[in-house]
Amino acid sequence: MLVKATNKYKELNLKDNELGRIPNEGEEFEVSKERYKVLTQTNKFNAVFVEKVEEVTEVETATKKVKAETAIKKQERK
């Protein structure tokens, strides 16, 4: 899961255990779902250290142009 660090690391002067350093605000890195839960909810500081980065995937849609074909009936005069 891709997350972005908040300014709480620097405010509390805490080093991230997995990174081994204090991440800068806005820095993006990968964490597991369990780690995300700890960094946002179940930590002893009751602080949110990361925000989830919404992964936007562009979906290309194909459009089909239908050309209506009309038949013209020819009449012969005798």
N, C-alpha and C positions, 0 to 999 in steps of 0.2 A: 504494500500500500504506500503510495507516495504522499508524503506529508511536508508541511512547511513550518519551520521553527518560528515561534513567537518570541517576544522580547523577555519572557519570564526567565529564560536561562541566564541572561545578563543581569536582570534585576536581582535575582537571588544568588548570582555568582555560582551557578551549578554547572558541573561538567556532565555531559551525557555519557552514561555508562557504555553504550555501544559504540559511540563515535570516539570516545576518549578525549573529548575537548568540548569547549563551549561553542555551540553553533551560533552563527550570526542570524539576526532576525531576517526572515524571508528565505533562508537557505532551505533547499529541498533535499530530502533523502528518503530512503525506503525503510519501512518498519513492518513488523508482522502485526496481525490483528490484535494479538495479546499485548504487544508492546504499545500499540496505539491506545488501547484501553487504559493502560497504566499511565501513559503520558497525558491523557485527557481527563481521567476520572479517578482512578484508584491510587493516587500517590499521596504520600504523607504531607505534602505541602498544600494540598487542595487547590492546585493551580493547573491551568491548561498550558502545556508546553508546546503543543503542535496543533496545526489545523490541517484537516484533510484537503488535499489538492484534488479538485474535480478534474477528472480526465475527460477532456472533450474529444470525442472522436467524430470526425466529419464523415457523414454518410453521403455517398454520391448516389443520386437517384437518376435513373434513366427515364427519359420521357419518349414516348412513341407518338409520332405525328401520324395521324391517320388521314390519308387522302381519299376522300369519297369519290368514287368513280360512278358516273351516271351513264346509263346507256341511252342512246338516242335512236328512236325508232324512225326508220326512213320509210316514207310512203311513196309509192310510185303512182303517178297518174296515167291513166290510159285513155 
